[in-house]
Amino acid sequence: MLQTTFLQQCHLSAFPHSFASSSSSSSKSTVYSCSSVKVKVYACCQTSSAPMSVVNGNADVRVPQRSEIRLGLPSKGRMASDTLDLLKDCQLSVKQVNPRQYVAQIPQLSNLEVWFQRPKDIVRKLLSGDLDLGMVGLDNVCEDGQGNDDLVIVHDDLDYGQCHLSLAIPKYGIFENINSIKELAEMPQWTAERPLRVATSFTYLGPKFMKENGLKHVTFSTADGALEAAPAMGIADAILDLVSSGTTLRENNLKEIEGGVVLQSQAVLVGSRKSLTCREGVLDITHEMLERFEAHLRAVGQFTVTANMRGSSAEEVAERILSQASLSGLQGPTVSPVFCKKDGKASADFYAIVICVPKKDLYKAVQQLRAIGGSGVLISPLTYIFDEETPRWRQLLSKLGL
């Protein structure tokens, strides 16, 4: 079976160490030190109802025996609402009998259960075999998946949840003239006795990033929410957190620095390798979801433009249209004769042309159509654009060795 490293899928370089943590009861800081790890390769298609076991820090994941297929969705927040909106736009509306229940269905996908979970729990339950597919942020996959090869990115950009994981430092004090990760690493202040203190909830990606960038003396304090206050309160020198617009950082006198971005993140569809290759029906449902997502996302911002144009032949009309750069469409214009009755006979003096135009070029396209003789211009938004085969499906099969 073709093995694809998970860190490569996450746009991170492979890192041959794991970080073992040590802490004391008198401090909330966690100090990470390097230790070597062994990669465990498991045989595919073993089925067992036994729970996940951990051997030498590695999850021994087997496919639990059940017939239904499970999709994990975020349970709260903007990511949850945007995920439901995307599914609805793809005619895959989630039906929830009771909003307090954590299980639901998508009627168009038979034998599928939807489970609402915290993003980090979605990733963990994919690894344990309790879920087969999930829709979460790439940051969750990379942080909570910790490079496990059983996680396979099915669709790497669902066009929502865009943000980036970034290091931020104060604009003032000893950091006033520090503008890059290289300059931060070269500061003489950081020693074994006085390490750089970083507040973050990313205790897997954070230490790896610091080590890769030459920061040897670093401690991490684990925290969730309101990290921007940590430097001002004196409990951290820097923070490592998700950034969308950067407004919150600026309002708290913090700044990002060159080379300080750990990961670009957005919503992704992720699956369990074992489920995709071993559980009946998972690959079929994944194919349908992938096709619907691709068709919808490709159509976003595209419009169908239809117009009538007088001409001597379809070829002559097509040449006029193709002479205008904004009128080429996806693969070229569709030109069809418009028949009308003339002297008792059907004749074609006009031709109907149909093209697809991006929203940003819409008015320019209409102007160009008029300039070459187009009239009766009709415009309608596109809902789906289905390709002969979605490229991501072929990529998925390659990742799975199928």
N, C-alpha and C positions, 0 to 999 in steps of 0.2 A: 504494500500500500504506500502510495506517495505520502511522505511526511512533510508538512509545511510548518515552519516554526511560527509560533503565535506572535512572537515579538516582531517578526517581519511584517505580519499582517497589521500590527499596531503602529507601524512606521517608526519602530525603535530598533536600535542595533541590539544584537544578541549580547547578553551579559553573563559571563560564566560564573557568577557567584550569587549566592543568596545572602540575605542579611538576617542574622540571628539577633534578637533583641534581649536586652537585660534591663531591669528597672529595679528601683528600691521603693519601699513603701513610703519613704519620706519625700519622694519627688514624683511629679507627674511627667517628667521628661523621660524619654526612652532613648537609650544609646544603642546604635546599631553597629555591629562589627561584622567583618566578612567571614564567611565559612564556605567551604566547597559543598557542592550539591551533586547528587547522582540523579540522572534522568531515568525514570522508569518507563519502559516500553511495554504496553499491555497488548494482549491478543484480542482481536476483534470478535464480536458476536458471541461473547459469553453472556448468558442470561442468568440472573439470580435475583431473588427477592431480598437478599441480605442488604443491610444498609452499607453506606460507604465506610471503608476502613482507611486508616492512615498508616503508611509504612515509611519510616525514615523521612517524614515530612511531606510525602507524596501521596495524593489521593488515589486509592485503588478503586476506580469507578467501574461499575457493571451496570447493565441495563436492567432495571427492575421489570418484573413480569406484570404488565398491564396492557389492556387493549386500546385505551383511549390515548390520543396524542395531546400533549399539553404545551400551551403557549403562555409564556410569562410576560405580563405588561406592567409598567409602572403604576403604582396605586394612588399616588398623590402628586400634586404640583403641575407646573407647566408642561413637563415632559409627559405626564399622564394625559392631559387634555390634548396635546398636539399629536400624541400617538393615536388616540381615538379618532381625531379629525382625519388623519391620514387614512386609517382603515375605512372610515366612512366614505371618503373621497374615492376609494378603490372598490366601493360596493361590498365592503366587508364589515358592516356595522356590527358592533358588539352588543348583544342583547343580555341585559342584566336584570333579572326578576326583581331583586332587592338591592338597592345601592349599598347596603351594608354588607352584602355577601361578597366574598373574595373569589367566587367562581362564576363564570359566565360562558356564553356560547357565541359563535359566529355561525348563523344558520347556513350560510353559503358553503361552509367547510364542514362536512360531516365528520363525526367522530373526533372533533377538536374541542378541547376544554381550554378556556381562557382563565388564567389565574393571576389576580392582581397582587403584586408583591413589591417590596422595596427593591430598587435597582440592584443593590449589592446582593440581596437574597436571590434575585433572578439568576445572577451569574453563579452563585454558589450552588443553586439547585439544578442548574444545567450540568455542573460538574458532578453532583451527587446522583444524577439520573432521575431526579424528581420532575424536571422539566425537559422538554425536547427542543424548544425554540424560545427565543426571547427578543424583545425590542427594548434596548437600553442605550445609554451613551457609550461611546467608545472608551471614555475614561473609566467607566465602571468595568468594562470588559478587561482592560489592561491592568487596572489596580486590583480588582478582586479575583480575576482569573489567574494572575501571577504567572503568565507565560505558559499555562497548561495547553498542551497540544490538542486536547479534546475539544477546545472551543474553536469553532470555524466561523469566520465572518462570511455571511451569505450575501448581504448587501451593505456596502461600506459607507453609504451616504444617503439617508432618507430625507434630506433637505429640511431638517429642523433640529433644534437642540444644539446649534453651533456655538462653540466656546473653545477656549484653550486653557490648558493647565500651565500656570506660569508662576515664576518666582517674583516676589515683589519686596522691595526694601523701602525704608523711609527716604524722603527727599532731603532730610535735614541731618545735622550732626555729622558723625564720621562717614556717613553714606552720601553726603551732599555731592561729592565729585565722583562717585562710583556709578558707572553707566554700562558696565558689561559684566558678564559672569566671570570673565578672565580677571578683571580688576578686583572683583569680589574675592576670588580665590587667592589673589596675591596680597591681600590685606594682612599686615603682620599681627593684627590683634587676635587672630584665631589660633589658639594653641590647645593642647590636650587639657590644660587647666581651665582655659576660657574658650570653649568652642563656639562656633556660630550656632545660635539657637533659632530653630525654624518651627513655626506652628503650622500644622497641616493635618488633614485627615488621610493624606496619601502616603501611608507609611511603607508602601512597597515601591512605588515609582520614585518617591522623593529620595531615599538613600541611594538608589541606583543612579539617578541623575547627578547627584552631588559627586559621587565617586567618579563617574565618567568625566566630570568637568574639573577634576583636580582638587576638590574640597574634601580634605581628609578629616578635619576636626569639626564635626557637625553633630549636634544633638537635635532630636525631633520630639516636640511635645504634641500629643494627639489631641485634636479638638475638632468639633463640628459646629459650623456657623459662627458668624461675627468674628472671623479671624482678623479682620482689618484692625481691630482694636488692640490686638496683642502687642505690637511694637510700642504704641503709645502708653500702654500700661506697664511696660518694662518686663513683660514675661517672655518676649521673643525679640530677636533682632530682625527677622524676616518672616514672611509667610509664603506658603505654596498652596495656591488655591485656583479654582476655576474662575476665568474672567470672560465676560461677554462684551460689554461696552467699555469697561474700565472706569466708569463713572464713580463707582463705590471706592475704588482705589484712590482716585484723585481727590475725592472728598475727604479722605482720611490721610492725606499727605503721604501717600505711598506711590511708588513708581515701578514700572516694569523695566527690565534691563536687557540689553542686547545679549542674545544667546540664552535667555532665561526661560524660554518656552519649552516645556517638557513634552507636550503633546497637543496636537490639534484634534478636537473632539466634535462629534456630531452623533445623532441617533443612527444606530445600525441594527440590522437583523442578524442575530447570531444563533448558531445551532450547536448541538452536541454532536461531535463526530460519530460517537457510538450510536446515537439515535438515528442520525441520517443514514448510516450504513447498515444498521441492524434492526431497527424497529419498523415494522410494516406500516406503510402509509405516510411516514414522515417526509420522505423525499418527494412524494407526489404533492402533498400539501405545500411544502417548501417551494416547489416549482410553480404552483398556481399563485402563491403570494408574491413570489419574485416577479412573475410576468405582470401581475396587476400593478405592483409598485413601479416597475420600469415603465409600463405603458402610461401610467398617470403622471409620473415625474417628467417624462419626456414631453408630455403635452402641456405642462404648466408654462404659461406665458406664450403659447402658440395660438394663432388664429387662422381659420380658413377664410380665404378671400375668393369670392366668386364674382365674375364680371362677364358681360357680353362684349364681343368685339367683332366688328365687320372685317371680313378678309376674303381673299380669293381661294384660300385653302388652309387646312389645319397646319401644314408645314410653314406657310408664310406667316401665320399668326404666331406660331411658336417661335420663329426667328425674331419677331418683334419683341416678344416677351423676354426671351433670353438675352437680348441686347441690353436689358436693364438689370444691374447687379442685384437689386433688392427683390426681384421677381422670380428667382430661380427655384424657390420652394425647397422641399426636402431632397428630392431627386430630379426635379424638373416640373414644368407645368403640365397639367392635364388639359387637353384641348379637345372639345367635342362639338360636333355640328348642332346648331339650333335650327330645327326644321319649322318652316311655316308654309302655308298653302298659298301658292302664287300661280295665277292663271289655271287653277284647277289641279295643279301638281305640287307635290312637296318639294321644296327647294331649301338650300342652306346658304343664306347670305351672311348670317352671323354665326359666331362660334363662342361657346361658353368655355371660359378658362377657370381653372381651380388651382390655387397654390396655397401653401402654408407659409405664414409670415410671423416672425417673432414680434411681440408687442412693441418693442422699442423701434422697430422698423415699419410699423403699421401705417402711419400717416404718409411716410415717404413712399411706401409701396402704392398707396391709393393715388398719390399725385403722379407717379410714374405711369400707372395704368391709364389714367385720364389722358396723359400726354401722348400716348401711343394709340388712342382711340377707344379705350375702355369706357363702358357706361353701365348703369344699373349695378353698381358695386355693392355686394352683400358681404357682411362680415359676421362671423360667429366664432365663439371660443371653442377650442378643441378640448375634449375630455380625455381621450386616450390615443396613443400612437403605439400600436403593436408592431414590433419588428418580426421578421421571419423567425428569428430566435434571439432571445436576449443574451448578450455576451456574458453576463454574469452567471448564467446557468452553466455555460460551458466551462467557465472558470471554476465554479463550485465542483463540478464533476471531476475536474483535474485535481483539485485539492484533496478530494476524497479518494482519488485513485480509481475512479470508475470509468 
